[in-house]
Amino acid sequence: MKKTFTITEKDNWRKIFKIIKDNFKELQLWDIQKIFRQKDVKINWKRVKQDEIAKKWDEISIFIWWEMEKNFEKNKKFLEKTWKILDKNKKNFVSEKNFQENFKIIFEDEEILVADKPAWIAVHPWSNHPEWKTMICFAKYYLEKKNPWWDNFIQLAHRLDADTSWVLLFAKKSETLRKINEMIKKRKVEKKYFALIKWEIREKSWKIICLVKRTDWKNWDKVILAKKWDKNALISQTNFKIIKTFSKKIWDKIEKFSLMDLNIKTWRMHQIRVHMKSKWTPLIMDQIYWDFKFNKIFQKEIWLKRHFLHSYFFEITHPTTWKKIKFKLKISDDLKKCLKNLA
């Protein structure tokens, strides 16, 4: 089954993977990934990868395999019923309580929207994160509530892990999104993090530079170190400073921890988590790159349920005024309690 459509202003300068995910909600995520692996996605009759950027008036064609067609039709009927119910009562689609608790605006103008993202809230829908409880859905709900004649364009300028707390940037216009993407590629956006690892680091400051690439691991997106000759390898760089070291007795054994200030120069998926594992040990409570046995012990002793990673500083040049904007956030309460228990 072949499907074709044309890119509109709403999807201008977006990745083709996200466009297909939004336009074909009947398809499961693993089905979309399979379509890309089979090279069945074309832009203007040319095969492309999932990171390709689509522009306005581009012709998109995808081929859906016969194995997916049965599920496609079932999901289509199910979604039609659910969306009819939601259209009748849109206000109940997003809970006002969830919106008030999890969506706090730091800065807003005609071009961008900056919000404080709490931990456990995903930026976009995923397998374990429904659409009605994501940051992108909260942003749409806020703009619809503020202006009923809103033009229905709001996009994430970057992505973030659900367990990480920090500043989240939205673009209100497609041209604004394009400018922000260019600044990220040229490394003109600065981000700083607090991170905690189980290791006593003697160096006060250091720089980690290595090649990484994405791979599939048990249906999870995972990043690993890559070789020089690998075509999918990407350069990544993280600078760090040691803030404080801790020693704590956990199950009759004294463990040492280091609190670090990290400054990422490149924007790679799971960059900090992979760099920490390659150099010393992974982040505390990391569920993908860590020792799961220690996670259970640490959770019982220190009462921390997510990985220790918090972005406290974000700097970007405004896409229209070209003035530098800085945002600073205090460390979250659960991470404060963790540091108190370690002290």
C-alpha positions in Angstrom: 0.0 0.0 0.0 1.5 3.3 -1.1 0.7 6.6 0.6 1.6 10.1 -0.8 1.2 13.6 0.6 2.6 17.1 0.2 4.4 19.0 3.0 2.5 22.1 4.2 3.6 25.1 6.2 2.8 23.2 9.4 5.5 20.6 8.7 8.1 22.9 7.1 11.7 22.3 8.2 10.9 19.2 10.3 12.4 15.8 10.3 10.7 13.3 8.0 10.4 10.7 10.8 8.4 13.1 13.0 6.2 14.2 10.1 5.2 10.5 9.3 4.6 9.8 13.0 2.2 12.8 13.2 0.4 12.2 9.9 0.1 8.4 10.2 -0.9 7.8 13.8 -2.3 4.4 12.8 1.3 3.2 12.3 3.3 1.9 15.3 6.7 3.4 16.0 8.5 0.1 15.2 6.6 -0.1 11.9 7.8 3.4 10.9 11.4 2.4 11.8 11.1 -0.7 9.7 9.8 1.3 6.7 13.0 3.5 7.0 15.2 0.4 7.3 13.7 -1.0 4.1 14.3 2.4 2.4 10.6 2.8 1.5 10.4 6.5 2.2 11.0 9.0 -0.6 11.1 12.8 -0.8 10.7 14.1 -4.3 11.2 10.5 -5.6 14.6 10.1 -3.8 15.1 7.6 -0.9 16.0 9.4 2.4 16.9 8.5 6.0 14.8 9.3 9.0 16.9 12.4 9.9 16.2 14.1 6.6 14.7 17.6 6.8 11.5 18.1 4.7 10.6 21.5 3.2 7.3 23.1 2.1 5.8 21.6 -1.1 8.0 18.5 -1.0 6.3 15.3 -2.2 6.5 12.5 0.3 5.7 8.9 -0.6 5.9 5.9 1.7 5.2 2.2 1.1 3.4 0.3 3.9 4.1 -3.5 3.9 1.2 -6.0 3.7 2.1 -7.1 7.3 1.3 -3.6 8.6 -1.9 -3.1 6.6 -4.1 -5.2 8.9 -2.9 -3.4 12.0 -3.1 -0.1 10.1 -6.9 -0.5 9.4 -7.6 -1.7 12.9 -5.7 1.3 14.5 -7.4 3.7 12.0 -10.9 2.6 13.1 -9.9 2.7 16.8 -8.4 6.2 16.5 -11.4 7.6 14.6 -13.6 6.5 17.5 -11.3 8.0 20.2 -10.8 11.3 18.3 -14.6 11.7 17.9 -14.9 11.4 21.7 -12.0 13.8 22.3 -13.5 16.4 19.8 -16.7 16.5 21.7 -15.0 17.2 25.0 -11.5 18.7 24.2 -11.1 20.2 27.7 -10.9 16.7 29.3 -8.2 15.6 26.9 -5.6 17.4 29.0 -6.1 17.4 32.7 -6.1 20.9 34.1 -4.4 19.6 37.2 -1.6 17.9 35.3 -1.2 21.1 33.2 -0.9 23.4 36.2 1.5 21.1 38.1 3.9 20.2 35.2 3.8 23.2 32.8 5.5 26.4 34.1 6.4 29.1 31.6 9.8 30.9 32.1 9.8 33.1 29.0 7.4 33.7 26.0 7.2 36.0 23.0 5.9 35.8 19.4 8.8 33.6 18.3 9.6 31.2 21.1 8.2 29.6 24.3 10.5 28.5 27.2 9.1 26.1 29.9 10.5 24.4 32.9 10.3 20.6 32.3 10.0 18.5 35.4 11.2 14.9 35.6 9.0 12.0 34.6 7.2 14.1 31.9 8.2 13.2 28.3 8.6 15.9 25.7 6.6 13.9 23.1 4.4 10.8 23.0 6.3 7.5 23.2 5.5 3.9 24.1 5.2 4.4 27.9 4.1 8.1 27.7 0.6 8.9 26.4 0.0 12.0 24.3 -2.2 13.7 26.9 0.7 13.9 29.4 3.6 15.3 27.4 5.2 18.7 27.2 4.2 19.3 23.5 0.6 18.5 24.4 0.7 20.9 27.3 2.1 23.7 25.1 -0.7 23.2 22.5 -3.3 23.2 25.3 -1.8 26.4 26.7 -1.8 28.2 23.3 -5.4 27.0 22.5 -6.5 28.2 25.9 -4.8 31.6 25.4 -5.9 32.2 21.9 -8.8 30.1 20.2 -7.7 31.5 16.8 -4.1 30.2 17.2 -2.6 28.9 13.9 -1.8 25.5 15.4 2.0 25.6 15.0 4.2 24.7 17.9 7.3 22.5 17.7 10.0 21.3 20.0 13.4 22.9 19.2 15.2 20.0 20.8 14.4 16.7 22.6 15.2 15.5 26.1 15.0 12.3 28.2 11.8 12.0 30.3 13.8 11.5 33.5 15.9 14.7 33.0 14.7 18.0 34.4 15.6 21.3 32.7 14.7 24.2 30.4 12.7 23.2 27.3 12.5 25.4 24.2 9.6 25.6 21.7 9.4 27.3 18.4 6.1 29.1 17.4 7.0 29.5 13.7 8.7 27.3 11.1 11.2 29.9 10.3 12.1 30.3 13.9 12.6 26.5 14.2 14.9 26.6 11.2 17.1 29.3 12.7 17.3 27.5 16.0 18.3 24.3 14.3 21.1 26.2 12.5 22.4 27.6 15.7 22.5 24.2 17.3 24.4 22.8 14.3 26.9 25.7 14.5 27.2 25.1 18.3 26.0 28.6 19.2 23.7 27.3 22.0 25.2 26.6 25.4 23.8 24.1 28.0 25.2 23.2 31.4 24.2 20.2 33.6 24.7 18.9 37.1 25.4 15.1 37.2 26.4 12.5 39.8 28.4 9.4 39.3 29.8 6.6 41.6 33.5 7.5 41.2 36.1 9.7 42.9 37.6 11.8 40.2 41.0 13.4 40.9 41.1 15.7 37.9 39.4 19.1 38.7 38.5 19.6 35.0 38.6 17.5 31.9 37.4 17.3 28.3 35.9 14.1 26.7 35.9 13.9 22.9 34.8 10.7 21.2 32.8 9.2 18.3 29.3 7.9 19.0 26.5 6.3 17.0 22.9 5.2 17.5 21.8 1.6 17.6 18.8 -0.5 18.5 18.9 -2.4 21.8 15.8 -4.4 22.9 13.5 -2.0 21.1 15.3 1.0 22.8 17.3 3.7 21.1 20.8 3.4 22.5 24.1 5.1 21.8 27.5 3.4 21.7 31.0 4.3 21.0 32.0 4.2 17.3 35.1 3.6 15.3 36.7 6.1 12.9 35.7 4.2 9.8 32.1 3.9 10.8 29.8 5.9 8.4 27.3 6.6 11.1 29.8 7.9 13.6 29.4 11.5 15.0 31.8 13.5 17.0 30.8 14.4 20.5 32.4 16.6 23.2 31.7 17.3 26.9 33.7 19.5 29.3 33.4 18.9 33.0 34.4 20.4 36.4 34.3 18.7 39.8 32.1 20.5 42.3 32.1 18.2 45.3 32.9 14.6 46.3 30.9 12.4 48.7 31.5 9.2 50.6 28.6 7.1 51.9 28.3 3.7 53.5 25.8 1.6 51.4 25.2 -2.0 52.5 28.4 -2.3 54.6 30.6 -0.8 51.8 31.8 2.8 51.6 31.1 4.1 48.1 32.5 7.4 46.7 30.6 9.8 44.5 31.4 12.9 42.5 29.1 15.8 41.7 30.0 17.4 38.3 29.3 20.5 36.3 29.0 19.5 32.7 29.1 21.7 29.6 28.1 20.0 26.3 29.6 21.3 23.1 27.7 18.9 20.8 24.0 17.8 21.0 24.1 14.1 20.6 21.5 11.6 22.0 22.4 10.3 25.5 25.8 12.2 25.1 26.5 12.7 28.8 25.3 9.3 29.8 27.6 7.6 27.2 30.6 9.8 28.0 30.3 9.0 31.7 30.2 5.3 31.1 33.1 5.4 28.6 35.4 7.4 31.0 34.4 6.3 34.5 31.0 4.9 35.5 27.5 5.7 34.3 25.2 8.2 35.9 23.6 7.3 39.2 20.2 5.5 38.6 20.7 5.3 34.8 18.3 2.6 33.6 20.0 1.9 30.3 23.7 2.2 30.8 24.0 1.2 34.4 24.3 -1.8 36.8 20.7 -2.5 37.7 21.6 -4.3 41.0 23.2 -1.1 42.4 20.3 0.9 41.2 17.9 -1.0 43.5 20.3 -0.7 46.5 20.8 3.0 45.9 17.1 3.6 45.5 16.4 2.0 48.9 19.2 3.7 50.7 19.1 7.2 49.2 15.5 7.5 47.9 16.2 8.5 44.3 14.0 7.1 41.6 15.5 8.6 38.4 19.0 9.3 37.0 20.8 12.2 38.5 20.9 14.7 35.6 19.7 18.3 35.8 20.3 21.2 33.4 20.6 24.4 35.3 21.9 26.8 32.6 20.7 27.5 29.0 21.9 30.2 26.7 20.7 31.0 23.2 20.7 33.9 20.7 17.1 35.1 20.0 16.2 34.2 16.4 14.8 37.7 15.6 16.3 40.3 18.0 19.7 38.4 17.9 20.3 39.2 21.6 21.6 36.5 23.9 19.0 35.1 26.4 20.1 33.2 29.5 18.0 30.9 31.7 19.0 29.5 35.1 17.1 26.9 37.1 17.6 25.7 40.7 18.2 22.0 41.3 15.0 20.0 41.7 13.8 18.9 45.2 14.4 15.1 44.7 18.0 15.7 43.7 18.5 18.1 46.7 17.3 15.3 49.0 19.7 12.9 47.4 22.7 15.2 48.0 21.6 15.7 51.6 21.4 12.0 52.2 24.9 11.5 50.7 26.4 14.3 52.8 
